[in-house]
Amino acid sequence: MNHFLHAIWHIWLEMAPWLLLGMIIAGLIHVIIPKDFIKRSFQGVGGIAKAVLFGVPMPLCSCSVIPAGLGLRKDGASQGSTIGFLIATPQTGVDSILVAASFLGWPFAFFKVFMAGVMGFFGGLWADRIPVDENRNTEEPGHVHEAKGNPVKAGIEHAIDILRPIWGWLVIGILISAAIEAFVPKNQIPFSTGWGLIGAYVGALIFSLPLYVCATASVPIAAALVSAGLPSGAALVFLMAGPATNAATLGAIHRAFGKKVTFSYLSTLIIGSILAALTFDSFFETTVLFDLNEHEMLGGFIYQSSGYLLAALVVYFAVDDLRHFFNKRKIATQSHLAQELSVKGMTCMGCVGKLERHLKELPGVNQVSVDLEEGKASVIGSVDRASIVATIEKAGFQSPRTE
């Protein structure tokens, strides 16, 4: 057990400074990029390339990339540009690139980014050759946090919003990674021995496809698997296919584009990740850049302070999510007193927190609960519906005036 706890803290310290640096860079990108950039039309082969290049550095996981991608489509992007963006974006991001480099080396990180771009480009070309189903309407693109007022504040808020929705998966990824390092004997990963390279790739693919993992949180798992004997290419398959596929993502793509485009999306990820793995294992070698068997803790002010800061943020998010959960349960017991309104445009828990703060400021409001999954707000208090709708719109979201 001591080795397990040691592994958790060691991995945490190794990841923290790079994850925080990635968040800072993402905040700067958000503030610097022109506000109308995402609304420009992406058309043809050049549009696909631009959409992929735009998506690669964005730290969006497979859930948050959907509203962003469908927002591109709604604003006039071609079908191919949208699919290229949806393929490349969840595999990368400045935070996951830095974390991957710190765990598995820069050659591995750069190759993963390059192949994500290649897969996005060719996946977009494939999707562009499929006739557009005019009967399908893309979903609402979701609320986009805009840099209003103080750009420093806007950048910090955006950086924090990146961590908020993935903190739980980050913790789960680190626990799994530490468990593999502490309890799995070297070279005993089921699909790493006796199956050959292709068998290892297929095993990693089957293992990764149903998982909901983000590009950053999956890196420690992949590093632990490599350390325990998994071929580097199989870890690459896990890191490329896992973040870009899950039931929610595939369902959203199917609803927006249809079966043929969904098939092209999934096929591109499967074929592309296996080809990437074969290429990488043919020309490169990967060595995990930390050894959890050593009993030396990572030292230094940067690692230690980053570790404690990241832990404080995670604890804050955990407490806030628990508060939200119990508040939701409390309002459910008084549903007969609550006014429920549908809300469109929320994409993350940052949106939820922002809307709750605005609604709580309304005179006469006693309790508020905002549900991201159901897309609704419940308000208890002596306040009229028109005021609630106006406040929702003021916060940057949409709600029907009458329901």
VENFENSUL-V282269 format. One record per run of one state. SS is the DSSP state (a for helix, b for strand, c for the rest). FROM is the first residue (numbers start at 0). LEN is the number of residues. If there is no record, write none. Layout:
SS FROM LEN
SS FROM LEN
//
This chain:
c 0 1
a 1 31
c 32 4
a 36 3
c 39 4
a 43 13
c 56 7
a 63 11
c 74 4
a 78 11
c 89 4
a 93 11
c 104 1
a 105 23
c 128 22
a 150 14
c 164 2
a 166 17
c 183 12
a 195 14
c 209 7
a 216 11
c 227 4
a 231 13
c 244 2
a 246 11
c 257 1
a 258 25
c 283 17
a 300 32
c 332 2
a 334 3
c 337 1
b 338 4
c 342 1
b 343 1
c 344 4
a 348 12
c 360 4
b 364 7
c 371 4
b 375 6
c 381 3
a 384 10
c 394 3
b 397 1
c 398 5
//
